[in-house]
Amino acid sequence: MSEASLAPQIGDDLGDDIVLPFRTDRSGVIGRLVRLGPAIDTILSRHDMPVPIAQTLGEAVALTAMLGAALKFAGKLIVQTKTDGLLDFLVVNFEAGGRVRGYARYSRKRFAELAAAGAAIEQGMLLGKGHLAITIDQGGDMESYQGIVALEGESLVEAALTYFRQSEQLPTFLRLAVARHYMAGEGGRGGTWQWRAGGLMIQSLAGAGGSPQAPRPEGSDDAELQEERAEDWQRARILAATVEDHELLDPTLSPQHLLYRLFHEEGVRALPPAPVEAYCHCSREKVEAFLRSFGEESLADMREPDGSIGVTCEFCAAKYRFEPGEIA
């Protein structure tokens, strides 16, 4: 896989709905930058969710896309939370090739009560106590891997950093951003508000016992080498921490320019980008087959007064209606 140095003449803008892997020569870190436009707007706009709920789901989608883009096989990656919070269940599925979908379940009643009381609804309150699970499904007969960390009222980013610390044992920096942007129409008229999401993650390979840095200088000892690597990581982390939310989301700032702005002193190099797109597996045929797996007693509980059955896909909000007698 070829690399490209991000010099001042950076080239064509990669645009939205991509994950851009990169590495730095000087500090020896690897990283991924995600930029989502139409894909995240499609996922979040399908449901009438309060802004804090949509932002949390958007962060989960951005995180899942960053992690899923690193899959080296035709498998799946699933990020899921289950808690006692207002947002008691959240799941995002990523399939090889960049296809992603997500769903968030929350208590409308509890949310409305807090909003009416003027309470500040932070992400830690939304998620509450429970767990975050990240599952890698390699497909076929291959063994699946799952890492689980406790959620104790912290944000999704904080929980993800705990996962990286416990499961991968690599020093990690992570930032995620989600917001609605006003996109003007042609001629500056007829604009709309659209969701955008972005994220930046860097990791130090030195923590895994190896490093892409230059060979160890003759005469240097392990203590000096470890101190040098720690300084390299600290410098790269400080640079990464200067990124602001608006930079991760700005459609006029290309991903390449953002990486160069942050890490040009580190000799940043980009790898080929991975595309991201919103998808859903649902179809009328699949829903019908699912309904036919139930007995008549269960179907009777699902029927409307006129005998019809209505089903709404939790992921894409597509509605399917089956007339009386169609499902028997």
C-alpha positions as CSV (number, residue, x, y, z in Angstrom):
1,M,0.0,0.0,0.0
2,S,1.6,3.3,-1.1
3,E,2.1,6.3,1.1
4,A,2.1,10.0,0.2
5,S,4.0,12.7,2.0
6,L,1.7,15.6,2.8
7,A,3.8,18.5,1.4
8,P,2.4,22.0,0.9
9,Q,1.2,21.0,-2.6
10,I,-1.2,18.4,-1.2
11,G,-3.4,17.6,-4.2
12,D,-7.0,16.9,-4.7
13,D,-9.5,17.2,-1.8
14,L,-10.6,13.8,-0.6
15,G,-14.0,15.2,0.4
16,D,-16.4,13.6,2.8
17,D,-17.3,10.0,3.9
18,I,-13.7,8.7,4.2
19,V,-11.3,7.4,6.8
20,L,-7.7,8.6,6.0
21,P,-5.0,6.5,7.7
22,F,-1.6,8.2,8.3
23,R,1.7,7.8,10.1
24,T,4.5,10.2,11.1
25,D,8.1,9.7,10.5
26,R,9.6,11.7,13.3
27,S,7.4,10.6,16.3
28,G,6.5,7.2,14.9
29,V,2.8,7.3,15.5
30,I,0.0,5.9,13.4
31,G,-3.4,7.4,13.1
32,R,-6.8,7.8,11.4
33,L,-8.8,10.8,10.5
34,V,-12.5,10.3,9.7
35,R,-14.7,12.9,7.9
36,L,-18.4,12.1,7.5
37,G,-20.9,14.2,5.5
38,P,-23.8,12.6,3.6
39,A,-23.3,9.2,5.3
40,I,-23.8,10.6,8.8
41,D,-26.6,12.9,7.7
42,T,-28.4,10.0,6.2
43,I,-28.1,8.0,9.5
44,L,-29.0,10.7,11.9
45,S,-31.8,12.4,9.8
46,R,-33.8,9.2,9.5
47,H,-34.9,9.5,13.1
48,D,-36.5,12.4,15.1
49,M,-33.9,12.4,17.8
50,P,-33.0,15.2,20.3
51,V,-29.7,16.8,19.4
52,P,-27.7,15.3,22.4
53,I,-28.9,11.8,21.4
54,A,-28.1,12.4,17.7
55,Q,-24.6,13.7,18.6
56,T,-23.9,10.6,20.8
57,L,-25.0,8.3,18.0
58,G,-22.9,10.3,15.5
59,E,-19.8,10.0,17.7
60,A,-20.4,6.2,17.9
61,V,-20.6,6.0,14.1
62,A,-17.4,8.0,13.6
63,L,-15.6,5.9,16.2
64,T,-16.9,2.6,14.6
65,A,-15.8,3.8,11.1
66,M,-12.3,4.6,12.3
67,L,-11.9,1.2,13.9
68,G,-13.7,-0.7,11.1
69,A,-11.5,0.8,8.4
70,A,-8.5,-1.0,9.9
71,L,-10.1,-4.5,9.3
72,K,-7.9,-6.6,7.1
73,F,-10.6,-9.2,6.3
74,A,-14.2,-9.3,5.1
75,G,-15.7,-9.1,8.5
76,K,-17.7,-6.9,10.8
77,L,-17.1,-4.6,13.7
78,I,-19.8,-3.7,16.2
79,V,-19.8,-1.0,18.8
80,Q,-22.5,-1.3,21.4
81,T,-23.5,0.3,24.7
82,K,-26.1,-1.1,27.2
83,T,-26.7,1.1,30.3
84,D,-29.3,2.4,32.8
85,G,-29.0,5.9,31.3
86,L,-31.5,7.9,29.2
87,L,-29.8,6.4,26.2
88,D,-30.0,2.8,27.4
89,F,-29.0,1.1,24.1
90,L,-26.8,2.1,21.2
91,V,-25.4,0.0,18.4
92,V,-23.3,0.7,15.3
93,N,-22.4,-2.0,12.7
94,F,-19.5,-1.7,10.3
95,E,-19.1,-4.1,7.4
96,A,-15.9,-4.5,5.4
97,G,-16.0,-2.1,2.4
98,G,-17.1,0.8,4.6
99,R,-20.8,0.2,5.0
100,V,-22.1,1.5,8.4
101,R,-25.4,1.8,10.1
102,G,-26.5,2.8,13.6
103,Y,-29.4,2.9,16.1
104,A,-30.0,4.6,19.4
105,R,-32.8,3.8,21.9
106,Y,-33.7,6.3,24.6
107,S,-36.5,7.2,27.0
108,R,-38.4,10.0,25.3
109,K,-40.4,10.6,28.5
110,R,-37.3,11.0,30.8
111,F,-35.6,13.1,28.2
112,A,-38.6,15.4,27.9
113,E,-38.9,15.8,31.7
114,L,-35.2,16.8,32.0
115,A,-35.4,19.2,29.1
116,A,-38.6,20.8,30.6
117,A,-36.8,21.2,33.9
118,G,-33.9,23.0,32.1
119,A,-31.4,20.4,33.1
120,A,-28.0,20.3,31.3
121,I,-28.0,17.0,29.6
122,E,-24.4,15.8,29.3
123,Q,-23.3,12.7,27.5
124,G,-22.3,11.0,30.8
125,M,-25.9,11.4,32.0
126,L,-27.2,10.0,28.7
127,L,-25.1,6.9,28.9
128,G,-25.2,6.3,32.6
129,K,-23.9,3.1,34.1
130,G,-23.4,-0.1,32.1
131,H,-20.9,-1.3,29.6
132,L,-19.3,-0.6,26.2
133,A,-18.6,-3.6,24.0
134,I,-16.5,-3.7,20.8
135,T,-16.9,-6.9,18.8
136,I,-14.8,-8.0,15.9
137,D,-16.6,-10.7,13.8
138,Q,-14.1,-12.2,11.3
139,G,-16.9,-14.1,9.6
140,G,-17.2,-17.8,8.6
141,D,-15.7,-20.2,11.0
142,M,-13.2,-17.6,12.3
143,E,-13.3,-16.8,16.1
144,S,-14.9,-13.5,17.1
145,Y,-13.2,-11.2,19.5
146,Q,-15.0,-8.9,22.0
147,G,-13.7,-6.4,24.4
148,I,-15.9,-5.0,27.2
149,V,-15.3,-2.0,29.5
150,A,-17.5,-0.5,32.2
151,L,-19.4,2.7,31.7
152,E,-19.7,4.7,34.9
153,G,-21.2,8.0,33.7
154,E,-18.3,9.0,31.5
155,S,-18.4,10.0,27.8
156,L,-18.1,7.7,24.8
157,V,-14.6,9.0,24.1
158,E,-13.5,8.3,27.7
159,A,-14.9,4.8,27.6
160,A,-13.2,4.1,24.3
161,L,-9.8,5.3,25.7
162,T,-10.3,2.9,28.5
163,Y,-10.9,0.1,26.0
164,F,-7.7,1.0,24.1
165,R,-5.7,1.1,27.4
166,Q,-7.0,-2.3,28.6
167,S,-7.4,-4.2,25.3
168,E,-4.7,-2.9,23.0
169,Q,-2.4,-1.5,25.6
170,L,-1.3,1.3,23.3
171,P,-1.0,5.0,24.2
172,T,-4.0,6.5,22.4
173,F,-5.4,10.0,21.7
174,L,-9.0,10.3,20.5
175,R,-11.3,13.2,19.6
176,L,-14.7,13.1,18.1
177,A,-17.0,15.9,16.9
178,V,-20.6,15.9,15.6
179,A,-22.7,19.0,14.7
180,R,-25.3,20.3,12.3
181,H,-24.0,22.7,9.6
182,Y,-25.9,25.0,7.4
183,M,-25.3,24.0,3.8
184,A,-26.3,26.8,1.3
185,G,-28.1,25.7,-1.8
186,E,-27.2,26.8,-5.4
187,G,-27.0,30.5,-5.7
188,G,-27.0,30.8,-1.9
189,R,-30.7,30.0,-1.6
190,G,-32.6,27.0,-0.3
191,G,-30.0,25.9,2.2
192,T,-30.5,23.1,4.7
193,W,-29.1,22.0,8.0
194,Q,-27.1,18.8,7.6
195,W,-25.3,16.6,10.1
196,R,-21.5,16.3,9.9
197,A,-19.1,14.2,12.0
198,G,-15.3,13.9,12.3
199,G,-12.7,12.3,14.4
200,L,-9.0,12.0,15.0
201,M,-7.1,9.1,16.6
202,I,-3.4,8.5,17.0
203,Q,-1.6,5.6,18.7
204,S,2.0,5.0,19.6
205,L,3.4,1.7,18.2
206,A,6.3,1.8,20.7
207,G,3.9,0.6,23.4
208,A,3.4,-2.6,21.5
209,G,7.1,-3.4,21.7
210,G,7.9,-2.2,18.2
211,S,8.4,1.2,16.6
212,P,8.5,2.5,13.0
213,Q,11.1,5.0,14.1
214,A,14.7,4.9,13.1
215,P,17.0,2.1,14.3
216,R,18.3,2.4,17.8
217,P,21.5,4.5,17.8
218,E,24.7,2.7,18.7
219,G,25.6,3.1,22.4
220,S,22.1,4.0,23.5
221,D,20.6,2.0,26.4
222,D,17.0,0.9,27.0
223,A,16.3,3.7,29.4
224,E,17.4,6.4,26.9
225,L,15.3,4.7,24.2
226,Q,12.2,4.6,26.3
227,E,12.6,8.2,27.4
228,E,13.0,9.2,23.7
229,R,9.9,7.3,22.7
230,A,7.9,8.8,25.6
231,E,9.0,12.3,24.4
232,D,8.0,11.5,20.8
233,W,4.6,10.4,21.9
234,Q,4.0,13.3,24.2
235,R,5.0,15.7,21.4
236,A,2.6,14.0,18.9
237,R,-0.2,13.9,21.5
238,I,0.2,17.6,22.2
239,L,0.0,18.4,18.5
240,A,-3.1,16.2,18.1
241,A,-4.8,17.9,21.1
242,T,-4.6,21.3,19.3
243,V,-7.3,20.1,16.8
244,E,-10.6,21.8,17.3
245,D,-14.1,20.5,16.6
246,H,-14.7,22.9,13.8
247,E,-11.6,21.7,12.0
248,L,-12.8,18.1,12.1
249,L,-16.1,19.2,10.7
250,D,-15.3,22.0,8.3
251,P,-16.2,20.9,4.7
252,T,-13.9,23.6,3.3
253,L,-10.8,22.2,5.1
254,S,-9.7,19.0,3.3
255,P,-8.5,16.1,5.4
256,Q,-5.1,16.3,3.9
257,H,-4.7,20.0,4.8
258,L,-5.8,19.3,8.3
259,L,-3.3,16.5,8.8
260,Y,-0.5,18.7,7.4
261,R,-1.6,21.6,9.6
262,L,-1.3,19.4,12.7
263,F,1.7,17.2,12.0
264,H,3.8,18.7,9.2
265,E,6.8,19.0,11.6
266,E,6.5,15.3,12.3
267,G,6.8,14.3,8.6
268,V,3.2,13.1,8.3
269,R,2.4,10.6,5.5
270,A,-1.0,9.5,4.3
271,L,-2.1,6.0,3.3
272,P,-4.9,5.4,0.7
273,P,-8.3,6.5,2.1
274,A,-11.1,4.1,2.9
275,P,-14.7,5.0,1.8
276,V,-17.7,5.1,4.2
277,E,-21.3,4.8,3.3
278,A,-24.6,4.4,5.1
279,Y,-26.5,1.2,4.5
280,C,-29.3,-1.0,5.8
281,H,-30.0,-4.7,5.2
282,C,-33.8,-4.5,5.6
283,S,-36.2,-5.3,2.8
284,R,-39.9,-6.2,2.5
285,E,-38.9,-9.8,1.8
286,K,-36.7,-10.1,4.9
287,V,-39.4,-8.5,7.1
288,E,-42.0,-10.8,5.8
289,A,-39.8,-13.9,6.4
290,F,-39.2,-12.6,9.9
291,L,-42.9,-12.2,10.6
292,R,-43.7,-15.7,9.3
293,S,-41.3,-17.2,11.9
294,F,-43.9,-16.2,14.6
295,G,-46.9,-18.2,15.7
296,E,-50.4,-17.0,15.1
297,E,-50.8,-16.0,18.8
298,S,-47.7,-13.7,18.6
299,L,-48.9,-12.3,15.2
300,A,-52.3,-11.5,16.7
301,D,-50.6,-9.2,19.3
302,M,-48.9,-7.3,16.4
303,R,-52.0,-6.7,14.3
304,E,-53.7,-3.4,14.0
305,P,-57.5,-3.3,14.6
306,D,-58.0,-3.8,10.9
307,G,-55.8,-6.9,10.9
308,S,-52.8,-5.4,9.2
309,I,-49.3,-5.5,10.6
310,G,-46.9,-2.5,10.5
311,V,-43.1,-2.8,11.0
312,T,-40.6,0.0,11.2
313,C,-36.9,-0.8,10.7
314,E,-35.0,0.5,13.8
315,F,-31.9,1.3,11.7
316,C,-33.2,3.1,8.6
317,A,-36.8,3.9,9.7
318,A,-38.2,2.3,6.6
319,K,-41.9,1.3,7.1
320,Y,-43.4,-1.9,5.9
321,R,-47.2,-2.6,6.0
322,F,-48.7,-6.0,5.4
323,E,-52.4,-6.1,4.7
324,P,-54.9,-8.5,6.5
325,G,-54.4,-12.0,5.4
326,E,-51.0,-11.3,3.8
327,I,-49.2,-12.8,6.8
328,A,-50.9,-15.9,8.0
